Amino acid sequence: MRAVGMSHDEIAIEFARRYQLRPRAAHRVAHGWTQMQAANHINAYAARAGLDPQGTAPMTAPRLSELENWPLPNNRRRPTAQILALLAEVYDTSIHNLIDLDDREHLTPADTLLIDTARRGHRSPGSPPADPSSRQAGPGFESGHRGGAPKRRRLDATAGNIEWVDALGRRGFTFLAGSAVVAGLVGTGRARHVDPALVSYFDSQLKGHYHADMLLGSGALIGTVASQCEIIAQLVDSADGSTRQRMAKVGSSFAAFAAWLWLDAGDPAAAMRCHDAALELAHRCGERDAVACALVDRAMAFTDLGNAAAVIDLCQAALVDARRLSPEVQVFALQQQAHGASLRGDRRQVDLLLDQAGRLVDHVDVEEWGTACRRTDGYVEVQRATCYGRLGLADDADRLWQQIIPSAPPSARRDVGVWSARHAVAAARQGEPERALELARQASALAVETGSARARRELDTVAAAMAPWRAHPVGQDLADVLTPITIDEPGRDHG
């Protein structure tokens, strides 16, 4: 076929017609590659592009087979928009040539949106793959030099122990809308006018992301938010005067939200890098509320790491001259400092801080900083129940969770999954394994549905709390309940 002048795309179409191959398999075969050979090409490309800096080469023939055959029944390896973009680069084709109607009927709305967005910027079939070193960097920090110029490490650079195939989302969708939109908005890096209306645009986008996060979970949003963080960082550097300050303000909130998404996806290292970007942009915007929020966001990551001293120090730094802070930011800092106190086992300080936060919540008219203190019903009591659970106060935690969880709105499925797991721990510590099992069952189902690593982590705590009943029938039932969240743990999709 090549000898008579057919392109790889034309050959793939012919193979799909003759042999009923799915599009991704057809393009692989059009190159004459076995699945093992294709996996080697994918791993080699990832290493060259900087997507696999440790050289772990995680693509395998069985994994590629699952990606090719999805969405056949029982095939759990969903090809995300990021993975499709990688395959398109390796197979030298358009991302749209790798999907068909069956795929589109099963893709998530977020992936479909990004794939459709890519129509405006995809290269024509047969053109050489883009040089990854030429792509514009996003917000982050310097990581070396190339050609005499500093090369900025991307905000969403690969981090932690999540594989690079999943980590493509944190690359800011380099192959999709990110690079094309950045290039269109800010050109080649030369200073130019930035329309102030873009600040309002990104602010409205962020508010929509807050709502979508509750409905979709972090995995569906990480790539989109990281891509927009890149755009905003470029715009901050290009804008002048008050527009630059306002863009830095919304950029700080975007970076903080990206950090939250990475925490929920189970990657605190990536979250820390986002916190660095958020703090830098907060200082650039010149607003004390922004700086305080960035400090508290970073403290939240340290809470997950169990570093009480860092949590308390950062929150106290945020609360210096607290009278100059908005009530929302004060509530945010006080509740997080209470988590730090709970890590130290100080119930009295937990209650003092949360009581103070509770008195301020009613003074928050509008959430300007995305702290969720108004969006989350019983926000302060949720923090109190969590702190009590950490302190081992099972009876007090159980009483609060019984009030909080039934009143949660349907949109709070992921939060309910986390809370139910924490409630299950309290029930187990009260010596009620059957009730703990039912709460764990609810939490497990929601963890699978939302893909929240937070919920999975909380369920690990449930398993530990239920250790005394491991040899009993209820212990076996719990193992069955937890099976869906432990199968194929390293390879689950993160968007």
N, C-alpha and C positions, 0 to 999 in steps of 0.2 A: 504493500500500500504506500509506503514511503517512497518506493522506487517510482511510482507513477505520479508522485507529486502531492499526495494527500498529507494534510497537517495532522498533528496529534489529535486536535479537536475533532477533525473529520473522521479519523480512525476510531476514536472513542464512540462517536455517534453510530458508526457502522457496527462496532462490536456490541453496543447496547441493543441495536436492532436485531442482529443475527443471533446473539447468544443470551438475550434477556439479562444482561448485566446491569447492576445498579450503576449510576453515573460515576461514583468514586472508583469502583472496581474497573469500569470501562476505561477510565483515564489512566489508571495504573497499567493495565494490560496494553493500552495503546503505546506505552513506552517500552513494552517488552519486559516488564519487571515482575518478578514474583513478589509476594507480600513481604518476604524477608528482605529482598533487595530494595523494595520501596521503603521499608522501615529504615534501612541503612541510609538511604538518600535523605529521608526526613531528619534523622538524627544528625547527619553531617551538615545539612542546611541550618538546623537549629544551633549547632556549635558555631558555625561561621557567623550567624546573625547575632550571636550573643544571647540567645534564648536559653541555652543550656551551658552556662559558664563552668559548671562542675564536670561536664562531660559524662553525665549519668546515662545518656542515651535511652530514655524510658520508652520510646516507641518500639513495640514488638510486633511480630507477625500476627499473633492472636488478637492483640488490641486493634491493629489495623483492620483485621477481619470484622470485628464488631462494629467499627466505625463505618465500614463499607456496607454492611448488611442492615444497619439500623434503618427503619424502625420495625424490623421483623418482630414477631411476638417473643417475649422474654429476652430481647436484646437490650441491655441496659446502658450500652455505651453510646450516649447521644453525641453526635458531632456538633459542637457549639460553633458559633460564628467564628470564633478565634481559630479553632482547629481547621475549619473549612478554609479560612484565609491562608493558613500555613500550607495545606495541601495544594491550594491553587498556586502558590509560589513554587512549590517543588514540581508540580505537574505542568507548570508554565501555561496556565489557563486562567479563565475568569472564575471567581467563586460561584457565579450563577450557573456555570456549566457542570458543577459538582452536585447539584441538588435537583430533585424532580418533585412532582406533585405529592408523592407519598411523604417526602421529607417536609415539604411546606405545611402539610396538614398536621404534622406532629412537632414542628419546631416551636419554641416558646415565642410569645409576642416580642420579647426583647431582642432575641436573635433575628427574627424576621425583620424587625425595624432596622437593625444594623446592616443586615445583608442588603436590604433594599436601598439603604443610604449609600452603600458602596457602589451602586450603579453609576453614580456621578463621577467616581474617581478611579474606576478600575481600568487597568491597562488593557490594551488590545491583545488578543491571543497572538502568540508568537513573538511578542516583544520580550527583551531580556528581563529577568527578575531585577527588582530594584535593589540597589546597594544599600544594605541596612546602615552603613556608616554615614550615608548622606542624609538620613532622616533627621528632622529637627527633634531636639531633646525636649522633654517636659520638665516640670518643676522638680527640683531635687538638690543634688550637690555634686561637686566636682569629683570625678573618679579617674582622672588621668588626662593625657594629652594625645592628640593625633594631629600631625601636620602643623605643630607649633601652636595650635589653638586648644584651649581647655575643652574637654568633652564633658558635658553635664550628665550625671547619672540620672536616669529617669525616676520620677516619683514612684512609679509602679514597677521598678526593676525587680527581677526575680529574687525572692527571699525565702528564708525559712526552709521547710521541708516539703513544700507543695511542689509537685512535679511541673516541669516546664510546659507540658501540654496544657495543664490546667492554668499555669501561670501566664499563659498568653494573654489572658484577660487583663492582668495587671500591667502588660506592656502598653496599655493605652490604645489597643486596637490599631497598632502601627499600620497594619495592612489594610485597615478599613477607613472609617470616616476621619479618624484623628489626624493623620498626616495630610490628607487632602483638604480638610477644613482649615487646619492651621495654615497651610500654604496659601489658601485662598484669602484668609483674613489678614495675615501679617506678612505675606510675601516672603522674601528671603532673609528677613531679620532686620531690614532697614527700618528706621523710625518712620512712622506714618501716623496719620490721624486715626484715632479710635473713636467711633461714634459712642457717646455716652449712653445711648439707648441699649447698647450691648450689656451694660451693667444690669439694667432691669430685666433683660432677657435671661441672663444667667441666674439672677435671683429667683425668677419665676420657675426656671428649670429645677433649681435646687429644692424649692418647696414641693414641686411635683415628685422629685426623687424621694423626699421624706415619706410621702404617702405611698409611693410605689414600693419602697423598702418594706413597709408593713405587709403589703399584699403579696409581693413576689419573693422577698428574701434577698440577701446580699449577693448571691451568685449571679442573679440576673442583671445586677446593676454595676458591678465592679468595673467592667470594661468601659461602659458608657461614661461613668463618673471619672475614671482615670483619664479618658480621652479628653473630656471637657476641662479637667484640671490642667492638662497640657496647653490647651487653647488659652485658658485664662492667664496662665503664667506668661505666655508669649505676649498677650495683650497688655499685661501689667508693664512689661518692659517697653512696650511701644507707645503707651498712652502718656498724656501730659497732665500735670497739675491735679485738679480734683478728680478727674476721671481715673487717673492712675490710683489714687488713694481709694476711691470707691471700688474699683476693680480688684484691688488687693484685699479689700474687706470681704467681698463675696468669694474671692479665691481662697482666703483663709477658711471660710466656712465650708467650701467645697473640699479642701484638703482634709479638714477635720472629719467630714462625712465619709470621705474615702477611707480614712483610718478606722472609723467605726465599722465600715463594711468589711475591712480586712480582719478586724477583731472577731466579727461574727463568723467570718469564713475560717477562723482558726489560725491566722498568721500574724502574730504580734510583731514579728520583725518587720513585715511590710507596713504594718500600722505605725510603727515608730518612725519610719521614713516619711510617711504622710504627716505625722505630727511635726517633724522638723520643718516641712514645707509650710504647714499651717502657722507655726510660730513665726517663721520668717515673714510671711505675708501679713500676719497680724501686726508686727512691728512696723512694716512698711505702710500700712493703712493709718497708723497713728492713733487708733482707738483703744482705750484701756480695756473696754469690754472684750474686744477681739483678742488682746493679749491674754487676759484672764481666762477666756474660754479655751484658748490653745493650751494653756498650762493645765487646766482641769482635764481636757481631753487626753493629754499625755499621762496625767495621774490615773485616768481610767485604765490605760494599758498596763500601768504598773500594778493596779489592783488585780488584774488577771494574772500577773506574774507573782503576786503575793508579797510585793515589796512595800511594806507598811510605811517605812521611813520616807521613801520617795513620794508616796501618795500624799502623806501629811505635809511634807515640805512644799510640794508643788501647789497644793490647795491653799496653804497659808500664804504663799507668795502671791497667789491670785487674789486673795482677800485683803492684801495690804491696802489700807485706805478704802475699805469696802463701801463707804458712803458714796463714793464716786461711781460705783458699779450699779447697773440696772438690777431690779429685783430678780429678774430671770437668771442673770449670771451669778448673783449671790446664792440663789437656791442651788444652782448647779455645783458651785464650789463647796457649799456646806454639806450637801448630801454625799459628795465624793470623799470629803474629809471624814465623814462618818464611816465610810467603808474602810478607810485607813485605820480608824480607831477600832473597828471590829477585827481587823487583822491583828491588832495588838491585844485583843481580848478585853477592851475597855467599854463595857456596856454603858456606864454612866455618861461617858463622852459621846457615845453613839446617840443616846437619847437627847442630850443637850443640843447637839448639832442638828438633828433631824427635827426637833421641836422648833428650833429657830428657823429652819428652812420652811417648815409647815406654816409658820406665821407669815411668811413672805409670798407664798404661792398665790394667794388671792390678790396680790398686788401686781401680778403679771397679767397684763391685758392681752398682749400679742407676743408670740414667740418669735423674736428676731434672730435668735442664734441657734435654733434647732435643737434645744436641749430636751424637748419632749415633756417638760414639766406641766404643760397644759394639755398636750395630746394624750398623755397617759393618765387614765383615771386612777386616782389614789396614788399619784406619783411618789409622794414621800413615804406612804405606808408600804409601797412595794420595796423601797430601799430599806425600810425598817425590817420587814420580814426577811429580806435577804441577809441583812446584818445579823439578825437574831439567829438565823440558820447557821451562819458562819461561827457565831459564838456558842453554838450547841444548845441554844434555848428552844428546844423542840416544841414545847407546849405553846410558847408565845408565838413562834413562827407559824405553827399549825393554825392557831386562832386567826391570825392575819390573813393567811392564804385562803382560808375558808370564806373570808369576806371579799377578797380581791378577785379571785379567779372567776367565780360565777358572774360577776358584774362586768367582765371584760367584753369589749365589742368584738364582733366577728372578724374585724380587720386585724385584730391583735393575735392572730393564730401563732405566730412565731414566739411572741412573748409568753403566751399561755403555755406553749411547749416548755419553755425554760422554767416558768414558774411552777408548772406541774411537777417537773423533775425535782425542784427544790422542796416542794410540798411533800413529795414522796420520801425524800430523805428525812424530813421531820416526822412523818408517820412511822418510818422504820425505827427511828430513834425513840419513838414512844412505845415501841414493842407491838406495832400493828402491821405485820408483814403483808397481810391480804389487802389492806387499804393502800399500802405503799405500792403493791403490785398493780393495782388498778390505775393509780396515778401515773406510774411508770409506763403503763400501756398507752395512756393518752399522750404522754410526753414523747414516747418513741414514735408514734404515728405522726405527730406534728413535726418531729425532727426530720423524719424522712421526707415529709411533704415540703418543708421549707428549706431543707438543706443547711440548717443552722448548726455550725460547729459548737456554738455556745450550748445549745440544747444537748448535743452529743456529749460534751464535756460534763454537763450536769448529770447526765445519765450514768457516766462513769462513777460519779459520787454516789448515785443510788445503788449501783452494784456493790460498792464498798460498804455502804451502810447496811445492805442486806446480807453481808457475809455470814452472820450467825445462822442463817436459814439456807445456806447453800446446799446442804445435803437433804433438805426437806423438799416435798413436792412444790411448795411455793417458790423455792429457789430455782428449780428446773423451769417452772413457768416463767420466771423472770428472765432466765437465760434465753428462752424462746422469744420473749418480748423484745429483748435487746439484739437479737440476731440480725434484723434488717439494718441496724445502724453500725454493725461491725463487719458485715460482709464487704469485701473489696474496699476497705477503708482507704488505702493509699491512692486508689484510682478514681475516687468519686469526683464528679465534675464540680468546679467552682465557678462556672460561668465563663 
